[in-house]
Amino acid sequence: MTPFLFAQARFPAPEFDTYRIPELVMEEAVFDSSLLRAGAIVLFMLCSGICFYRLRSRKALLLLHLLGLVVFGFLFHACPCPVGIVQNIAEGAATGAPLPLAFLLLFTLPLLCALFYGRLFCAGACPLGALQELMPGKKLHLPPALDRFLRLGAVLVLLLVLVCAVAGIGFPLCRLDPYLPIFLRSFNHPYLWLTVVFLLLGLLISRPFCRYLCPYGVLLRLFSLLSWKKPIITTHDCINCRLCLQGCPNNAIIAPENDDSPAQRKRGLRRLELLLASIPLALALGGFLGYAAAPLLYPQHRAISLEQKLQRAESALTVDAYEKSQRPAAELSAAADRGRRVIRTGLTLAGLLFAAWVMAELIVQARRRPEENIHRIDHTLCFCCGRCYQTCPLEKPRLSQQDRKT
């Protein structure tokens, strides 16, 4: 603050009759609205936990979504953005640039909450999730296998975000945020069509962006694996009416497994052994595909793109600016080679990680779960929307009993 208060002009003011020295605005330097956003996230996640775990009320959660949409969506202009915040943190970690405290808080607070109480950030503090949750219409139930396959898209987006940040490509994947133009009230072609498509999908599919494209949702899912507090629909009194299974459009309800025969168990064991044996082949294939896909990302790198334009003798503003700068061609060539090397290495590692994720998903689905006679919530996929509470016929009597006790 001291250098800011006593700073002096480094250059004299221009000698123009109409020029006025801009006034120093103290409020913007003293007060950081990002810290206010971090505090608002904590408050909203606390309210989400009360509405979801204590009140177990779908209506209360919808009201919280509406308030979160106004605050984080239109007042704070879609901040935090689940795509942009990941790219900012990844680029800061890759370049070693100092990150503001507010950025770190916006990134880490929802993850810490997921580590203890699940994905409460998705239940009220995420503006994109709030907009999708408030979309009207009856949602389709996609087949579980198709839903699991489409969720791999979010893993791909996360890995691409990390590779772009490390390679210095910038933030091209921010354009994948189809709801950002709504909050910024800025609609540009052709990204307007992406917004329209996802708005239409939101009428038919529950949270299409959150489930299939959100990179931050992948991190929340990983952290919620170790969550201390897990949502529970019912305990021993489950009547297996399957209403919660039908009411959850996010495929986050795990139905009890029926007793199977020894032959079925033997086939399941063989399938599991086959998956474990194929892990090395899957990793090798993923790494090879990532390495082979590297040229697709080259045009996004500034140095590589400029070098290619110079080789093709294209006429562009960037080419003209580079030629006028009279910088040595060896410098550009070295930067382009470094970019290619980083992109190839990054995509190869990304392919390995993606293959490992796919194999982990298949192994989890193939393993035998404990025999039980209740419907459980997969807390890693649960958005804490409260639909299962709303449909469970045992929920209203239980809440009435709790109200009488209190």
Beta strands, then each sheet from edge to edge (+ up, - down):
strand 1: 253-254
strand 2: 376-377
sheet 1: 1+ 2-
end
